[in-house]
Amino acid sequence: MGNVRIGVFLCHCGSNIAGVVDIAAVLAYSKNLPLVKYAADNLYTCSDAGLSAIKEKITEHSLNRVVVASCTPRTHEELFRRACEEAGLNRYVFEFVNIREHCSWIHMNEPGPATAKAGELVRLGVKKAAHLLPLETATAPVEPAALIIGGGAAGMSAALNLGRQGFAVHLVERGSKLGGLTAGLWKLLPGDRPASELVETLISAVKKSGNISVYLDSSIKEVSGFIGSFAVRVDTPRGEEAFSVGTVIVATGARELEPQGLYRYGEIEGVQTLRQLEQALKSGKKDFTDVVFINCAGSRTAGREYCGRICCAASFKNARFIREICPTARVTVLQRDVMAFGKDFEMEYRRALQAGVRFVRYDPQRPPQITGEKQVSAVRVFHTLVGEELTLPASTVALVTPLVPNEGAGKLARMLKVPVDTHGFFLEAHMKLRPVEFATEGVYIAGTARFPGSLREAVTQGTAAAAKAAAPMYAGVVTLEATVAKTDTRICSGCGNCVTVCPFDAVEIEQDRAGRNVSAVNAVLCKGCGACAAACPNGAIQQQGFTDLQIFSMVETLTLEGGADVFAR
Ligand SMILES: Cc1cc2nc3c(=O)[nH]c(=O)nc-3n(C[C@H](O)[C@H](O)[C@H](O)COP(=O)(O)OP(=O)(O)OC[C@H]3O[C@@H](n4cnc5c(N)ncnc54)[C@H](O)[C@@H]3O)c2cc1C
């Protein structure tokens, strides 16, 4: 390690870090760490001035390893890696130390221990940096074609966007027509635009596009491969069809919860779901008398804790429609809380009030009771605000149930090797930073397949997912992350543990030239989770950028050299 020259850059992050951590003390400590040839602090290391300083000091002090102690690698690692690269270093001789989330934020009331911990983390970062090695990145070609699964509003928006950009699109819909849930609705919020008008506009644009191939009544049989080169097999009414694509967008939507066993649904006449009521309105029903909506039917409850997000607004919309069609009808919405998010949905609440819709707040501990023998006759409800039980005559009860994951979502998730959340909705890579992407590269998500939401969100997400998918297809190549697993075949015994534990099917056993079974990592599929490296009994698989040497150098620093009070040394 004779020629290792490390630079340490400490960030104040305004007062985010420096308001708690004593940066001057950590700086003085960092300057004396072994192999550190330069250390400095910055108000914002990610600013132009901060990045320029890193580049200048790399040249000025012939630094060949860089440690930045600042915020989170999730948002800033790429920025600092690029700065190193621009100064002529390999991007992987950079080490990130998080002293914001891990120190100043989590220990915001303990400046002393937060400062000591920041010093320790910098010390460990420097230890690891000393063992960092340059890594080579590889590239893979990307086919300029996309598979979109699901032909609802989200899927069609994504298809149109990609089609207009000239990419070949394969739009696979398991139903007999395009449109998804929206096709069965009457009028849409905001604006009361007929749902059929929106759906027809999208379908006609899809049909006119010369770049979109639509597969109706079709199901995905297999998707294998990786970003740039996915092999797809689809079961269609014409038989199996196969093609290859560079990217995949999941837009499989969600379905309304069927409230079996709830509020006597399926047991007596007159109790239906909100969607069934909207369909009745669509088919021209006008003879309403006493209508009661029960919101949060089957949502915000044990096992389904989430809010359906659009249910409140969709119930207010239909309650108002009934009052407009039939002004003599008595219409009551039973609600736990009004969740009308955003300006449009808040306005819809007001419009329903103005249209004469009555709102009653109920207590989930004392849920409404449906009375009637064969046909619903009334709903009894304890009005929490007036503290009285009311009996509301009812000929129609609409159960406002949440959207739940579509059938087959789990199977599709396993096929694409992407995760679902505890309720079975597809789980994006990061709710805020990567909302329309999966961790698996080249696979994207849009619409209510991800979580209940409005049509506007579905269309926006469809367009956003298309924009994300277009980027690698335009480039024609993807640069592969180099911090992936790598096998030293000389010491691999071919036991296959790595194959068993890999969640991405990135490892295989193959024969080397001497005919020995050895593990081989597909760098395109590998996500660098490190599971194989941990499972390997011989240390033959190493996670690049997190090798045993690099990790143990940090562990040994803490266990052998001692930890805690850095300023006592
Ligand atoms: C009663 C009701 C009223 C509503 N009113 C409004 C409103 O007024 N305004 C508003 O903004 N929103 C409203 N919504 C919400 C709106 O319906 C959704 O936001 C919208 O449907 C989401 O579109 P999507 O494309 O994500 O999903 P979907 O519309 O569910 O489309 C998904 C498509 O994927 C297909 N699919 C599923 N799995 C597969 C598979 N494995 N392979 C191939 N295809 C598959 C499905 O068949 C479907 O065609 C309402 C919802 C309900 C239930």
Ligand as a Chemical Component Dictionary entry (heavy atoms), coordinates in Angstrom:
data_LIG
# 
_chem_comp.id                   LIG 
_chem_comp.type                 NON-POLYMER 
_chem_comp.pdbx_formal_charge   0 
_chem_comp.three_letter_code    LIG 
# 
loop_
_chem_comp_atom.comp_id 
_chem_comp_atom.atom_id 
_chem_comp_atom.alt_atom_id 
_chem_comp_atom.type_symbol 
_chem_comp_atom.charge 
_chem_comp_atom.model_Cartn_x 
_chem_comp_atom.model_Cartn_y 
_chem_comp_atom.model_Cartn_z 
_chem_comp_atom.pdbx_ordinal 
LIG C1  C1  C 0 -65.528 2.582   -9.312  1  
LIG C2  C2  C 0 -64.280 3.305   -9.735  2  
LIG C3  C3  C 0 -64.379 4.609   -10.172 3  
LIG C4  C4  C 0 -63.230 5.326   -10.543 4  
LIG N1  N1  N 0 -63.362 6.615   -10.960 5  
LIG C5  C5  C 0 -62.245 7.328   -11.269 6  
LIG C6  C6  C 0 -62.348 8.692   -11.663 7  
LIG O1  O1  O 0 -63.427 9.247   -11.767 8  
LIG N2  N2  N 0 -61.194 9.369   -11.916 9  
LIG C7  C7  C 0 -59.957 8.770   -11.804 10 
LIG O2  O2  O 0 -58.943 9.437   -12.018 11 
LIG N3  N3  N 0 -59.835 7.463   -11.457 12 
LIG C8  C8  C 0 -60.953 6.740   -11.187 13 
LIG N4  N4  N 0 -60.825 5.403   -10.854 14 
LIG C9  C9  C 0 -59.477 4.802   -10.858 15 
LIG C10 C10 C 0 -59.061 4.326   -12.279 16 
LIG O3  O3  O 0 -59.949 3.341   -12.692 17 
LIG C11 C11 C 0 -57.626 3.803   -12.247 18 
LIG O4  O4  O 0 -56.770 4.841   -11.839 19 
LIG C12 C12 C 0 -57.168 3.297   -13.631 20 
LIG O5  O5  O 0 -58.013 2.276   -14.075 21 
LIG C13 C13 C 0 -55.739 2.778   -13.547 22 
LIG O6  O6  O 0 -55.312 2.410   -14.850 23 
LIG P1  P1  P 0 -54.208 1.253   -15.075 24 
LIG O7  O7  O 0 -53.920 1.242   -16.522 25 
LIG O8  O8  O 0 -53.101 1.441   -14.127 26 
LIG O9  O9  O 0 -54.919 -0.098  -14.622 27 
LIG P2  P2  P 0 -56.223 -0.867  -15.223 28 
LIG O10 O10 O 0 -57.242 0.087   -15.662 29 
LIG O11 O11 O 0 -56.611 -1.831  -14.131 30 
LIG O12 O12 O 0 -55.655 -1.663  -16.463 31 
LIG C14 C14 C 0 -54.785 -2.775  -16.321 32 
LIG C15 C15 C 0 -54.923 -3.687  -17.523 33 
LIG O13 O13 O 0 -53.953 -4.725  -17.411 34 
LIG C16 C16 C 0 -54.550 -5.966  -17.784 35 
LIG N5  N5  N 0 -53.794 -7.053  -17.126 36 
LIG C17 C17 C 0 -53.756 -7.367  -15.811 37 
LIG N6  N6  N 0 -52.899 -8.387  -15.606 38 
LIG C18 C18 C 0 -52.402 -8.731  -16.814 39 
LIG C19 C19 C 0 -51.481 -9.725  -17.240 40 
LIG N7  N7  N 0 -50.872 -10.544 -16.377 41 
LIG N8  N8  N 0 -51.198 -9.817  -18.562 42 
LIG C20 C20 C 0 -51.785 -8.964  -19.457 43 
LIG N9  N9  N 0 -52.677 -8.011  -19.101 44 
LIG C21 C21 C 0 -52.973 -7.886  -17.801 45 
LIG C22 C22 C 0 -55.978 -5.842  -17.290 46 
LIG O14 O14 O 0 -56.814 -6.757  -17.968 47 
LIG C23 C23 C 0 -56.267 -4.372  -17.611 48 
LIG O15 O15 O 0 -56.787 -4.241  -18.917 49 
LIG C24 C24 C 0 -61.962 4.682   -10.481 50 
LIG C25 C25 C 0 -61.872 3.357   -10.053 51 
LIG C26 C26 C 0 -63.013 2.670   -9.690  52 
LIG C27 C27 C 0 -62.900 1.240   -9.232  53 
# 
loop_
_chem_comp_bond.comp_id 
_chem_comp_bond.atom_id_1 
_chem_comp_bond.atom_id_2 
_chem_comp_bond.value_order 
_chem_comp_bond.pdbx_ordinal 
LIG C1  C2  SING 1  
LIG C2  C3  SING 2  
LIG C2  C26 DOUB 3  
LIG C3  C4  DOUB 4  
LIG C4  N1  SING 5  
LIG C4  C24 SING 6  
LIG N1  C5  DOUB 7  
LIG C5  C6  SING 8  
LIG C5  C8  SING 9  
LIG C6  O1  DOUB 10 
LIG C6  N2  SING 11 
LIG N2  C7  SING 12 
LIG C7  O2  DOUB 13 
LIG C7  N3  SING 14 
LIG N3  C8  DOUB 15 
LIG C8  N4  SING 16 
LIG N4  C9  SING 17 
LIG N4  C24 SING 18 
LIG C9  C10 SING 19 
LIG C10 O3  SING 20 
LIG C10 C11 SING 21 
LIG C11 O4  SING 22 
LIG C11 C12 SING 23 
LIG C12 O5  SING 24 
LIG C12 C13 SING 25 
LIG C13 O6  SING 26 
LIG O6  P1  SING 27 
LIG P1  O7  DOUB 28 
LIG P1  O8  SING 29 
LIG P1  O9  SING 30 
LIG O9  P2  SING 31 
LIG P2  O10 DOUB 32 
LIG P2  O11 SING 33 
LIG P2  O12 SING 34 
LIG O12 C14 SING 35 
LIG C14 C15 SING 36 
LIG C15 O13 SING 37 
LIG C15 C23 SING 38 
LIG O13 C16 SING 39 
LIG C16 N5  SING 40 
LIG C16 C22 SING 41 
LIG N5  C17 SING 42 
LIG N5  C21 SING 43 
LIG C17 N6  DOUB 44 
LIG N6  C18 SING 45 
LIG C18 C19 SING 46 
LIG C18 C21 DOUB 47 
LIG C19 N7  SING 48 
LIG C19 N8  DOUB 49 
LIG N8  C20 SING 50 
LIG C20 N9  DOUB 51 
LIG N9  C21 SING 52 
LIG C22 O14 SING 53 
LIG C22 C23 SING 54 
LIG C23 O15 SING 55 
LIG C24 C25 DOUB 56 
LIG C25 C26 SING 57 
LIG C26 C27 SING 58 
# 
